[in-house]
Amino acid sequence: MNTERSKELFLEAQDILPGGVDSPVRAFRAVGGHPLFIARGQGPYLYDVDGNRYIDYVLSWGPLILGHAHPRLVAALEQTLHAGTSYGAPCELEIQLARLIRQAMPGVEMVRFVNSGTEATMSALRLARAFTGRKKIIKFEGCYHGHADLLLVKAGSGVVTLGLPDSPGVTPGAVQDTLVARFNDLDSVQALFDTHPDDVAALIVEPVAGNMGVVPPAEGFLAGLREMADSWGALLIFDEVMTGFRVHPGGAQALYGVRPDLTTLGKVIGGGLPVGAYGGRREIMEMVAPAGSVYQAGTLSGNPLAMRAGIETLEALLDPGVWEGITRQAARLEAGLRAAALRLDVPVQVTRVGTMWSAFFLDQEPRDWESVRASDTKRYAAYFQEMLRRGVYLAPSQFEAGFLSTAHSAEVIDATLQASEEALQSLKTHAP
């Protein structure tokens, strides 16, 4: 496979962009080689600048649930573009998208749009502190909630992939009120409440962990968090930036029947354009300025392009047949990957919730950050390269999720499974 033009561009990019990329995991540091520079996407495929085609399971890290350049989305964006890209003033599209979100998500009564998942989580936590009058938050090892200072503690995702500390430049003062519990371990949460009984404003959690790879919640874990939050007077925040409209049309809160006080969103609700949102109970959200005194603002928040892309995406997903089709293909992918690993006697744990999935090179099913850390990252890197050579583009890190779109047909899944079987067989023959 010829990727010389990508290699040339990466060398050029490193002179002007830190590390040659604008987001760390894209640099391929964890899997070796150089990143691919993409020329275009269409349906389930990416095409690089050298003309190679790949089945895409990154999908811009989750937003593209309709696939690349979906005709409905392209047409709607073109029409909206002629009316302007941003107004810095309210537009009707904001109301329409907010209504679609509220209709789908049980825990959302009011919504504030922002421009990224990081903005959404930092704003939701500020609001939680204001509402409760408390300072401390509880987060979970391996869960990533954006790159705000107070959240870069045991943060998973790219921080783990690159082997970085939580991050230079984050002061002790910035994280002094951030407490860390173990995912799927209610006892560790109880211990923090026992130590700080009157200080915890909120628990924030990825209801399905996606930033250490996909790790589902253990039975009773989310319900236990809800009960603890109520008992101790704290708010429960679901970070559904990744899981929103990915694990269920109503998010993880609908799938597991646990209603959070606040929800953060991003990715799918922008259809591939920059977007974020936070929402929740009316009495809490009405504290946000200008209705209340908790300040938060954004120049491009609610811009018409992102709103229109979100509306078209969510309306497409409202068709039950669409969701049924995408999850059916996701289940086929999961079953096929599991069967090949078992047949070839390669230790691979495949996890999936809805349209999110991961393949861990582990002996035991992952449950938390400690178990995920035992993954054979060298073997994953070798598998990644073998899949890439066979035209399948996976996340360039063991500690990231994979995603499906409506464009991933049965034929695409079959091609992926064939590539995976060959890749795993190659790993057995040429162990990394």
N, C-alpha and C positions, 0 to 999 in steps of 0.2 A: 504494500500500500504506500503510495507516494504522498507524503505530507510536507514536502519541502517548502511550499509557500507559507504554511502555518509556522514552520520553524523560523523562516526569515522574519515574519511579522512579529513573532515572539521576541526575537533578538532586538528588533527595532523598538518594540513596546517597552522593554526593560530600561531603555534609555530615558523614557519620558513618563512611564507609569510605575509606581512602586511595585516591584516584583513582576511587572509586565501585565498586571491584571487590575481590575477594579473591585474584586472580591476574592479573598484568599484561596478558597478551595479550588477555584478555577485554574490555579497555577499547576495542578497535577503533581505537587510536591509529594503527596502520599502514595502515588501510583507510578511515578517515574515518567520519563519522557517529557515531551513538551505539550502544552495545551493546543487544541485544535481551534483555529479561527473560523468562525461560521459565516458563510455567505448568505444562507437563507434557510428557512424551515417551511415544510409543507406537510400537512397531515401529521403522521407519526414519525416523519423523517427530518433529519438535519442534513444539510449539504455543506461541506467545508470548502475553503477557498481553493483547494486542490481538486475539487470535483467529486470527492468521495461522499457516499450516502450512508447514513447510519439510522437505525431504529433508535428513537430517542426515548429514554426512560428518566431523563432529568426534567424535561419539559419546563425549562426556565426555573427549576427548583419548585415546581408544583402548580403555578398559576394556570397553565395551559390545558385545562381539563377538556377542552374541545379540540385540542391539537393545534398545530401551527397554521396560521393564516386561514382560519375557518371562514368560508365564504360569507356566512351571515355576519360574522364579526367585522370582517374587512369592509363589507358594504355599509354597515352601520357607522363605522368609524370614519369612512370617507365622507358620508353625508354630514356627520357631526363636525368634521374638520372644516368644512366650508362655512360653518357658522362661528368658527373661532376656537382657539385652543384653551383659553383660560380667561375668566372675566374678573376674578377678584371680587365677585358679588354672587349672591345666591342664584341658582338655576333650578328649574323644575326637575331635572334629572336626579338631583340629590335626594329629593323626596321619593321618587320612584324606586331608586335602589335601596333606600332605607326601609321602605315598606316591604320589599322583597325579602330583605334580611330579617325583619321583624316577623314576617309571616312564617319563615322557615325555622327560626331559632327560639326555643321556649324561653330562654333567659334574657332576651333582648326586647326591651320596651321602647328605648330611645337610643339613637346612634349619633356619634360624632365622627365624621370622616377626617382622616389625616393622610399622610403620604407614604408611610412605611409601617411595617410591623414594629420596628423599634420605637417609632413615635407612639404607636398605639399602646404598647406595654408600659412605657415610661409615663404616659399620660394617665393610664388606668391606675397605676400605683400611686401617683400623686393624688388622684381623686380618692382612692381608698384611704390614704392617710388623712386627708382632709375630712372625710365622712366619719371616720372612727376616732379621730383625734389622737391616733397612735403613730409610732414611728417605724416599728420593725416589720419586715416581711419575711415570709418563709418561701424559699424556692427549693428545687430538687436537683440533686446531682445529675449531670448529663442533660438537663433540660436547658435549652437556649431560648432566651426571650429578647433577642436583640442586643446591640452593643452599647447600651447605656451603661455608665460606670457602675451603678449599684447592682447590675445584673451579671457582670462578668466575673462570676464566682462559680466554679465547677460547671462551666457553661456548655460543655459538649461541642458538637458541630465543628466548625473550622478551628476553634481554639485547640481542641483535642487533636484534630487532624495534623496540624502543624507542630504539635508538641510545644506550644507556647505556654508560659505562665498565664494566670487569669488575664493579665495584660499589664505591661509596663504603662505608666501614666495614670493608672487607677490608684488613687490615694487610699490609705487605710480609712480615712474619714468617710470616703464615698461608700464603702461597703460595711461600715461598722453596724449598720442596722439591718444587714442582710443575713438571715439565718438559713442554713442548708440542711435539708433532710434527705433521706434515701427514697428514691422512687419505689413505689409498691411496698413501702414499709410504714405502716401507721404508727408503730411503736416509736419510731424516730421522730415523728411529728408530735406525738404526745409528749415526748421528753422535752421538746423545745417549748411547748405551751406550759409545761410544768415549771420550766426555768424562767420563762418570761410571761407570766399569767396575764398581765395587764398591758402588755406592750405590743402585741402583734396586731397590725392593722389588716393584713391579708395574707392568704396563701395563694401563690401563683403557680400553675402547673400546666404542662402540656397534657391534656387528658389521655391522649395516645402519644407517647414520646416519639418524636421524629428526628430529633437533632442528635441522637446517639445511634441512629438507625431506628427502625420501627420496633418499639417495645410496647405491647398492649398493657393496659392496666389490669392488675390482678382482680379477681372477683371481690367486690366489696371495697376496693381501694377508694374509688371516687366517692361512693356513698359515705365511706368513713370520713373523708375529708369534709364533706358537707356537714356531717354531724358534728365534727370537731369545731369547725368554723362557727356553727351556731352556738355550741356550748360555750365557747370562749369569746364570743362577741366580735369575731373577725369576719372579713369578707372572703369569699371564695372566688378567685379569678381563673377562668379557663382561658389559656392562650390557645386560641383556635386559628391562629394565623395559618398554620399548616393544615390542621384537621378540618377546618370549616369548609363544608361542601366537598370534602375529600373522603371522609370516612362514612358519611351519611348525608342526605340532602339537608338535614337539620343540624349537622355537626355532631361532635361527640356527645354533646349534652342531650341531643335527641336519641342517639344510638344507645346510650347507657342510662337514660332516664334520670340524670342528675342535673339540677338547674343551678348554675353559678349565679353569683350576684353581678359580676361583670364578665364580659367576654371581649377578647381582642381578636381582630380579624385582619386579613391581608390576602395576598396571593390570588386565589380564585375569584374573590369579589372584585378584582380589577381586570380580570380576563387577560392578563399579560401586561397591563400598564401599571405604573407605580401607584400604589394605593395602600391604605391601612384604615382601620376603624376601631373604635371601642364603643361598647354599648352595654346596657344592663337595665337594672331596675330604675324606674322613673324617679323615685325619690333621691337616688344617688346621682343620676345623670343631670338632674336639674340643679346640681351644684356647679356645673361647668359654665364658665362665662360664655355669653353675657347673661344667661339665666341666673347664674350664681357667681360665686367669688373665686372659684378655682380656675386660674388662667391657663389657657392653651390656645394657640393660634397657628395658622399656616398659610403661606402665600398661595399655594396651588391646591389646597384642600378642597375636595369636591369639584375638581375641574371637569368640564363636560366630557372630555375624551375618556377618562378613567371611569366616570359614572356610566357612560353609554356602554363601554366594554363590559362592565359588571352587570348591567341590566340584561344585555343580550346573553351573557353566559349563564346567569341564574335562571332566566326564562327558559333557556334550552334545557337546563337540568330539571325543570319542573315536570317535564314529560316522564312519567314513571318508566316508560320503555327505554329511555335513554340511560337512566341510572341502572336499570336491570341489565342492560347490555354491557355496560362498562364493567360492572362488578362480575358479570359472568366471565368475561375475558380475564379479569384479574384472578379469579379463582382457578381458571385453566392454567394461567401462568404459574401460580403458586403450586398447584398439584404437580405440574410437569417438572418444575425445578426440584421439588422434593423427591419425586420418583427417580429422576436421573441421579441425584446425589446418593440415594439409597442403593440404586442399581450398581453404581460405580464405587460404592463404599468410600465416599468422600464426606468428611464431617462438615455438613452445611445445615444451618438452621434457617428456614425460610419463615419469615413472619409477615403477616398481612392484616390490615384492617381496611375494609372498603377498597379504595383505589390506591392506597399506599402500601409499599412492601419493602422488604430488605432481605438480603442473603448474607448471613453471618457465617464465617468460617470458625465454628465453635462446635464442641461436643454436646453441650447442653443448651436448651432454649434460653435465650437471654431474658432476664427479669428486671435488671437494674443496671446502673452504671458499672458496678463492680464486675458483674458477669460479662457485660459488653466489652470491658477492657481486656478480657482474656482472648478476644478474637485474634486470629492469625492474620495480621494486617499484611504480611509479606505475601501470603497466599492469595489474599484478596487482590493485592496489586497485580499479581501474575494473572489472576482470573480476569481482572479488568482489561489488561492488555490483550489477552487472548480473545475476549469478546469484542474489543475494539477492532482487532484485525479481521473479525468476522462480520463487521458492520453493525455492531450493537453498542450504543453509547450509554454507559451506566454512570452513576455518580462517581467522581474520582476520589472517593473516600469510603472506607468501611463504615464510617460513622455518619452516613447520610441516608435519606430515604429515596426510594424509587417511586415513580408515579406512572399511571396509565391515563390515556385520554380516550375519548369516544372514537378517535381515529385508529386505535389499536385493534384491528380486526383479527378474526381467527387466523387468517393467513400470516399476519404480522407476529402473532403469538407463536404459531408453529415455527416460523423462521427463527425466533428468539430461542425456543426450546432446542432446536437443532444446533444452534450455535453454542448454547450452554453445554449440551452433552459433549460436543467436540472439545470445548474449552476445558471441561472437567477431566476428560480423558487425557488431554495434553498435560494437565497438572499432575496426573498420576504417573505419566511417563517421564515428565521432566519436572520433578519437584523443585519448587523455588528454594 
